[in-house]
Amino acid sequence: MYVSWDRTQWKQNHLFMAAVIWQKRAWPIYWQFLSKQGNTNLVQQQALLRPVLKLFSSYEIVVIRDRGFRSVRLAQWLDERGV
């Protein structure tokens, strides 16, 4: 299971979204509105990913992310969960 996530602006809202990649498409499965602009922190990233990891716990998950999510602590947290 490939899961991507990203932060984007939609109108005046700042949206943090996780999507499943399936048949060359990203299907949004979980999102949160953020109260600020800019990058997310580890706590916000964990809060977005916990429900997604739980939902797909019976699958092998590969996370796709960009440079905005380069935290070593996040990588360790994902590794501890088998991602």
Backbone as JSON Lines, residues from 0, in Angstrom:
{"i":0,"aa":"M","n":[0.85,-1.16,0.0],"ca":[0.0,0.0,0.0],"c":[0.9,1.23,0.0]}
{"i":1,"aa":"Y","n":[0.76,2.09,-0.99],"ca":[1.52,3.32,-1.06],"c":[0.66,4.47,-0.52]}
{"i":2,"aa":"V","n":[1.21,5.18,0.45],"ca":[0.51,6.31,1.05],"c":[1.38,7.55,0.87]}
{"i":3,"aa":"S","n":[0.79,8.59,0.32],"ca":[1.51,9.86,0.21],"c":[0.82,10.87,1.11]}
{"i":4,"aa":"W","n":[1.57,11.88,1.5],"ca":[0.93,12.97,2.22],"c":[1.6,14.27,1.88]}
{"i":5,"aa":"D","n":[0.81,15.33,2.0],"ca":[1.32,16.65,1.65],"c":[0.46,17.71,2.33]}
{"i":6,"aa":"R","n":[1.01,18.9,2.4],"ca":[0.3,20.05,2.92],"c":[0.07,21.0,1.76]}
{"i":7,"aa":"T","n":[-1.12,21.55,1.65],"ca":[-1.43,22.46,0.56],"c":[-2.4,23.53,1.04]}
{"i":8,"aa":"Q","n":[-2.54,24.55,0.23],"ca":[-3.52,25.59,0.54],"c":[-4.7,25.43,-0.4]}
{"i":9,"aa":"W","n":[-5.89,25.44,0.14],"ca":[-7.12,25.35,-0.63],"c":[-7.98,26.53,-0.21]}
{"i":10,"aa":"K","n":[-8.12,27.5,-1.12],"ca":[-8.76,28.78,-0.82],"c":[-8.0,29.42,0.35]}
{"i":11,"aa":"Q","n":[-8.68,29.73,1.44],"ca":[-7.97,30.31,2.59],"c":[-7.6,29.25,3.63]}
{"i":12,"aa":"N","n":[-7.81,28.0,3.31],"ca":[-7.56,26.91,4.26],"c":[-6.23,26.23,3.98]}
{"i":13,"aa":"H","n":[-5.6,25.79,5.03],"ca":[-4.36,25.03,4.93],"c":[-4.69,23.58,5.25]}
{"i":14,"aa":"L","n":[-4.5,22.72,4.28],"ca":[-4.95,21.34,4.35],"c":[-3.76,20.4,4.39]}
{"i":15,"aa":"F","n":[-3.82,19.47,5.32],"ca":[-2.81,18.41,5.46],"c":[-3.52,17.12,5.13]}
{"i":16,"aa":"M","n":[-3.08,16.42,4.08],"ca":[-3.84,15.3,3.54],"c":[-2.97,14.06,3.32]}
{"i":17,"aa":"A","n":[-3.56,12.9,3.6],"ca":[-2.95,11.62,3.27],"c":[-3.78,10.99,2.15]}
{"i":18,"aa":"A","n":[-3.1,10.34,1.21],"ca":[-3.78,9.72,0.08],"c":[-3.17,8.35,-0.2]}
{"i":19,"aa":"V","n":[-3.99,7.44,-0.68],"ca":[-3.53,6.13,-1.12],"c":[-3.29,6.22,-2.63]}
{"i":20,"aa":"I","n":[-2.16,5.69,-3.06],"ca":[-1.85,5.66,-4.49],"c":[-2.38,4.34,-5.04]}
{"i":21,"aa":"W","n":[-3.26,4.45,-6.03],"ca":[-3.85,3.26,-6.64],"c":[-4.15,3.56,-8.1]}
{"i":22,"aa":"Q","n":[-3.65,2.72,-8.98],"ca":[-3.82,2.86,-10.43],"c":[-3.45,4.27,-10.92]}
{"i":23,"aa":"K","n":[-2.26,4.7,-10.51],"ca":[-1.69,5.98,-10.94],"c":[-2.49,7.2,-10.48]}
{"i":24,"aa":"R","n":[-3.28,7.04,-9.44],"ca":[-4.07,8.13,-8.88],"c":[-3.84,8.21,-7.38]}
{"i":25,"aa":"A","n":[-3.92,9.41,-6.85],"ca":[-3.87,9.62,-5.4],"c":[-5.29,9.84,-4.91]}
{"i":26,"aa":"W","n":[-5.77,8.93,-4.07],"ca":[-7.13,8.99,-3.54],"c":[-7.07,9.48,-2.1]}
{"i":27,"aa":"P","n":[-7.58,10.68,-1.82],"ca":[-7.54,11.19,-0.44],"c":[-8.32,10.27,0.5]}
{"i":28,"aa":"I","n":[-7.69,9.95,1.62],"ca":[-8.37,9.08,2.59],"c":[-8.49,9.72,3.96]}
{"i":29,"aa":"Y","n":[-7.68,10.74,4.22],"ca":[-7.73,11.39,5.52],"c":[-7.1,12.76,5.4]}
{"i":30,"aa":"W","n":[-7.7,13.76,6.05],"ca":[-7.14,15.1,6.0],"c":[-7.48,15.86,7.27]}
{"i":31,"aa":"Q","n":[-6.72,16.91,7.48],"ca":[-6.92,17.81,8.6],"c":[-6.7,19.23,8.11]}
{"i":32,"aa":"F","n":[-7.49,20.15,8.63],"ca":[-7.25,21.55,8.36],"c":[-6.29,22.08,9.41]}
{"i":33,"aa":"L","n":[-5.3,22.84,8.97],"ca":[-4.31,23.4,9.88],"c":[-4.63,24.86,10.15]}
{"i":34,"aa":"S","n":[-4.24,25.32,11.32],"ca":[-4.53,26.7,11.71],"c":[-3.4,27.65,11.31]}
{"i":35,"aa":"K","n":[-2.37,27.14,10.63],"ca":[-1.24,28.0,10.29],"c":[-0.69,27.64,8.92]}
{"i":36,"aa":"Q","n":[0.09,28.55,8.38],"ca":[0.8,28.3,7.13],"c":[2.13,27.63,7.44]}
{"i":37,"aa":"G","n":[2.79,27.12,6.41],"ca":[4.12,26.57,6.58],"c":[4.13,25.08,6.84]}
{"i":38,"aa":"N","n":[5.31,24.6,7.15],"ca":[5.5,23.17,7.36],"c":[4.8,22.68,8.61]}
{"i":39,"aa":"T","n":[4.49,21.4,8.61],"ca":[3.91,20.75,9.78],"c":[5.03,20.25,10.69]}
{"i":40,"aa":"N","n":[4.69,20.02,11.94],"ca":[5.68,19.49,12.88],"c":[5.41,18.0,13.11]}
{"i":41,"aa":"L","n":[6.26,17.37,13.89],"ca":[6.17,15.93,14.14],"c":[4.83,15.55,14.75]}
{"i":42,"aa":"V","n":[4.35,16.31,15.71],"ca":[3.07,15.99,16.38],"c":[1.92,16.02,15.37]}
{"i":43,"aa":"Q","n":[1.89,17.02,14.49],"ca":[0.84,17.09,13.48],"c":[0.95,15.94,12.48]}
{"i":44,"aa":"Q","n":[2.16,15.58,12.11],"ca":[2.36,14.48,11.17],"c":[1.92,13.15,11.78]}
{"i":45,"aa":"Q","n":[2.26,12.93,13.03],"ca":[1.83,11.7,13.71],"c":[0.31,11.66,13.84]}
{"i":46,"aa":"A","n":[-0.31,12.79,14.14],"ca":[-1.77,12.85,14.27],"c":[-2.46,12.51,12.95]}
{"i":47,"aa":"L","n":[-1.87,12.91,11.84],"ca":[-2.45,12.58,10.54],"c":[-2.25,11.11,10.21]}
{"i":48,"aa":"L","n":[-1.09,10.58,10.54],"ca":[-0.75,9.21,10.12],"c":[-1.32,8.12,11.01]}
{"i":49,"aa":"R","n":[-1.54,8.38,12.27],"ca":[-2.05,7.32,13.17],"c":[-3.33,6.65,12.65]}
{"i":50,"aa":"P","n":[-4.37,7.42,12.28],"ca":[-5.58,6.76,11.77],"c":[-5.34,6.01,10.46]}
{"i":51,"aa":"V","n":[-4.46,6.54,9.62],"ca":[-4.16,5.89,8.35],"c":[-3.45,4.56,8.59]}
{"i":52,"aa":"L","n":[-2.47,4.56,9.47],"ca":[-1.74,3.32,9.78],"c":[-2.66,2.3,10.42]}
{"i":53,"aa":"K","n":[-3.56,2.76,11.26],"ca":[-4.52,1.84,11.89],"c":[-5.47,1.25,10.85]}
{"i":54,"aa":"L","n":[-5.96,2.09,9.95],"ca":[-6.88,1.64,8.91],"c":[-6.26,0.56,8.01]}
{"i":55,"aa":"F","n":[-4.98,0.72,7.71],"ca":[-4.31,-0.21,6.8],"c":[-3.28,-1.09,7.53]}
{"i":56,"aa":"S","n":[-3.56,-1.43,8.76],"ca":[-2.6,-2.19,9.57],"c":[-2.31,-3.58,9.02]}
{"i":57,"aa":"S","n":[-3.2,-4.13,8.22],"ca":[-2.96,-5.47,7.67],"c":[-2.18,-5.43,6.36]}
{"i":58,"aa":"Y","n":[-1.79,-4.23,5.91],"ca":[-1.04,-4.07,4.67],"c":[0.39,-3.65,4.97]}
{"i":59,"aa":"E","n":[1.28,-3.97,4.05],"ca":[2.62,-3.39,4.1],"c":[2.5,-1.99,3.52]}
{"i":60,"aa":"I","n":[2.94,-1.0,4.27],"ca":[2.76,0.39,3.87],"c":[4.1,1.02,3.5]}
{"i":61,"aa":"V","n":[4.1,1.72,2.39],"ca":[5.25,2.52,1.96],"c":[4.78,3.96,1.93]}
{"i":62,"aa":"V","n":[5.48,4.83,2.64],"ca":[5.12,6.24,2.69],"c":[5.95,7.01,1.68]}
{"i":63,"aa":"I","n":[5.28,7.86,0.91],"ca":[5.93,8.72,-0.06],"c":[5.79,10.14,0.45]}
{"i":64,"aa":"R","n":[6.92,10.84,0.53],"ca":[6.88,12.19,1.06],"c":[7.92,13.04,0.37]}
{"i":65,"aa":"D","n":[7.83,14.35,0.54],"ca":[8.8,15.25,-0.07],"c":[9.68,15.88,1.01]}
{"i":66,"aa":"R","n":[10.48,16.87,0.62],"ca":[11.46,17.44,1.53],"c":[10.84,18.14,2.73]}
{"i":67,"aa":"G","n":[9.56,18.46,2.68],"ca":[8.91,19.08,3.82],"c":[8.72,18.14,4.99]}
{"i":68,"aa":"F","n":[8.99,16.85,4.77],"ca":[8.79,15.82,5.79],"c":[10.07,15.01,5.95]}
{"i":69,"aa":"R","n":[11.19,15.69,6.16],"ca":[12.49,15.01,6.18],"c":[13.0,14.72,7.59]}
{"i":70,"aa":"S","n":[12.16,14.8,8.58],"ca":[12.55,14.62,9.97],"c":[13.08,13.21,10.24]}
{"i":71,"aa":"V","n":[14.22,13.14,10.88],"ca":[14.78,11.85,11.29],"c":[13.88,11.22,12.34]}
{"i":72,"aa":"R","n":[13.33,12.03,13.24],"ca":[12.43,11.5,14.28],"c":[11.17,10.91,13.66]}
{"i":73,"aa":"L","n":[10.66,11.52,12.61],"ca":[9.5,10.97,11.92],"c":[9.86,9.64,11.28]}
{"i":74,"aa":"A","n":[11.01,9.55,10.64],"ca":[11.45,8.3,10.03],"c":[11.59,7.2,11.08]}
{"i":75,"aa":"Q","n":[12.13,7.54,12.24],"ca":[12.26,6.56,13.32],"c":[10.89,6.12,13.82]}
{"i":76,"aa":"W","n":[9.98,7.06,13.96],"ca":[8.62,6.75,14.42],"c":[7.93,5.81,13.44]}
{"i":77,"aa":"L","n":[8.07,6.07,12.15],"ca":[7.48,5.19,11.13],"c":[8.13,3.81,11.15]}
{"i":78,"aa":"D","n":[9.46,3.78,11.29],"ca":[10.18,2.51,11.34],"c":[9.74,1.66,12.53]}
{"i":79,"aa":"E","n":[9.5,2.28,13.67],"ca":[9.01,1.55,14.86],"c":[7.65,0.91,14.61]}
{"i":80,"aa":"R","n":[6.9,1.45,13.65],"ca":[5.58,0.91,13.32],"c":[5.62,0.01,12.09]}
{"i":81,"aa":"G","n":[6.81,-0.31,11.63],"ca":[6.94,-1.24,10.51],"c":[6.69,-0.62,9.16]}
{"i":82,"aa":"V","n":[6.75,0.71,9.07],"ca":[6.5,1.39,7.8],"c":[7.83,1.7,7.15]}
